[in-house]
Amino acid sequence: MTENTFSKEGASSGGLGAVGLLDLTGVQSLDSLATMGRIKTVGTALVPEAFLAHFSTLPIGTVGDLVVVPTAPGGKVKVRKGFIQMSGEALASGTGNPADILVVNGRLLITSPAEAVGYRQIIVVGQLLAPASSRSLLEAALSCLIGEVLYYPEPFRIFTAPTRFDRAFFDLLDAPINLVLIGTASVASDVTADLLRAKVAEITLVGTLVAPRNLVPLLQLLATTNVGQIGATEQG
């Protein structure tokens, strides 16, 4: 499937077969929608509330998920796509206008605790990951979620790039931490089960984690949130 942000220039191209995301948040008038070519299948459609009634008349075959984006009086709808990383401070300050609505298509990762939410509403199509201490704030601001939300406890360390953890890393930790692993990670053969128990409280895994075979059961136990895969290294 492709991704399409609606525009007059692309609307009259003869239609499309399958569109993963149809973003109509930039549409300013019903006249613009009248030029749309036929679309056979849409995975997710972002439709402004003002155009919802007209949306059913468009030449679209099948729509998987319909997300109605409310009007933002005094503000704007901010659409972000892909893997968005945002600190708690950035979430609290928003764009500077608390009337804005944040729409994320993809993954939204909050990298530190937030004390406030600087948006009137948040809409996520995909995945939201955030500190557990920010859960009540985010749930109050989250008006629509199509996908999943994962909360991880503090203190935590987040790793989003491929990472190899060896004994030296764990030896440097003064106290147990919670590991948030997004992507691929591995544990070296010099890491013992006793060291893991002493230095890792919990693991939130979104991706793939490989380790020596004798450590796999312990990692499965520590991974209290696991939407990925834990496996043994070839030499394990």
DOZA-41095 format. One line per 4 residues: number of its first residue (from 1); their letters; for each residue x, y, z of C-alpha. Coordinates in steps of 0.05 Angstrom, whole numbers. Layout:
BEGIN
NUM	a	X,Y,Z  ...;
This chain:
BEGIN
1	mten	0,0,0  21,72,-11  11,134,31  -26,194,4;
5	tfsk	-35,265,29  -92,292,-12  -78,349,-61  -113,375,-123;
9	egas	-52,358,-165  -54,284,-145  -129,277,-142  -144,275,-216;
13	sggl	-90,225,-235  -140,171,-252  -147,139,-184  -106,92,-141;
17	gavg	-109,18,-124  -92,14,-50  -73,70,-2  -46,55,67;
21	lldl	-61,124,96  -107,175,64  -94,242,98  -150,292,84;
25	tgvq	-131,340,141  -104,390,92  -168,395,51  -198,465,54;
29	slds	-263,457,15  -313,406,-11  -296,428,-82  -226,399,-72;
33	latm	-255,331,-54  -299,331,-117  -236,322,-159  -214,258,-125;
37	grik	-203,197,-169  -229,129,-148  -190,92,-93  -204,17,-86;
41	tvgt	-178,7,-15  -157,53,42  -123,26,104  -134,87,148;
45	alvp	-169,152,130  -157,217,169  -220,257,156  -234,327,183;
49	eafl	-298,329,224  -326,384,179  -323,337,118  -346,273,151;
53	ahfs	-416,274,121  -387,284,51  -334,230,59  -385,174,49;
57	tlpi	-400,201,-21  -328,196,-45  -307,143,-96  -273,98,-45;
61	gtvg	-284,23,-43  -263,-3,26  -238,36,87  -204,-3,143;
65	dlvv	-202,50,198  -237,118,196  -206,170,242  -247,233,251;
69	vpta	-202,292,265  -239,345,305  -239,418,286  -187,457,325;
73	pggk	-219,525,342  -162,575,349  -111,522,332  -85,475,278;
77	vkvr	-82,401,265  -9,379,266  2,313,229  68,276,241;
81	kgfi	87,211,205  138,157,219  179,146,282  170,208,326;
85	qmsg	212,216,388  190,270,437  214,288,506  165,300,563;
89	eala	185,373,561  169,378,487  102,344,497  85,394,552;
93	sgtg	103,455,511  71,428,447  73,479,391  61,538,438;
97	npad	-14,537,422  -53,491,469  -111,491,420  -71,450,369;
101	ilvv	-87,376,357  -30,327,347  -41,269,298  14,216,294;
105	ngrl	13,162,241  68,113,260  103,108,328  104,162,381;
109	lits	158,151,434  158,196,495  229,193,521  221,225,590;
113	paea	164,236,640  115,291,623  82,338,673  32,365,623;
117	vgyr	6,357,552  11,419,508  -42,396,458  -118,397,463;
121	qiiv	-121,326,437  -74,271,413  -92,220,359  -46,161,346;
125	vgql	-52,112,289  2,61,304  39,56,370  49,100,431;
129	lapa	104,86,482  111,129,544  133,129,617  82,98,664;
133	ssrs	83,161,707  53,199,647  -4,150,636  -60,190,667;
137	llea	-41,253,629  -36,218,562  -100,178,570  -137,243,584;
141	alsc	-108,276,521  -113,214,476  -179,221,439  -165,165,389;
145	lige	-117,106,387  -116,56,330  -60,9,349  -27,-2,416;
149	vlyy	-1,36,476  57,12,519  78,43,585  146,29,617;
153	pepf	166,40,690  221,85,717  279,89,722  290,69,649;
157	rift	340,72,592  315,73,521  353,42,463  328,52,392;
161	aptr	391,34,353  420,-36,347  455,-48,413  500,-103,443;
165	fdra	500,-108,518  563,-138,549  584,-149,621  619,-81,625;
169	ffdl	554,-44,612  517,-79,669  577,-72,716  573,4,708;
173	ldap	501,6,733  494,27,806  423,1,813  373,-40,774;
177	inlv	341,-5,714  285,-18,665  308,-28,594  265,-3,536;
181	ligt	289,-38,473  262,-16,406  291,-50,345  346,-102,353;
185	asva	390,-117,413  435,-173,437  466,-197,502  539,-219,500;
189	sdvt	563,-287,524  602,-256,583  537,-235,617  514,-282,672;
193	adll	444,-296,697  462,-269,766  486,-204,735  421,-195,696;
197	rakv	379,-208,758  419,-156,797  419,-101,745  354,-107,704;
201	aeit	286,-97,737  242,-103,675  247,-102,600  200,-70,550;
205	lvgt	214,-102,483  190,-77,416  233,-114,367  283,-171,372;
209	lvap	329,-191,430  379,-247,423  423,-277,477  460,-341,496;
213	rnlv	410,-398,503  418,-404,579  395,-331,588  333,-335,544;
217	pllq	285,-360,599  308,-305,646  300,-252,592  230,-278,578;
221	llat	214,-270,652  243,-199,655  206,-177,591  141,-158,626;
225	tnvg	120,-122,563  140,-160,500  112,-146,431  174,-172,397;
229	qiga	215,-235,398  268,-264,444  314,-317,415  381,-352,424;
233	teqg	445,-333,389  471,-385,340  529,-402,385  484,-402,447;
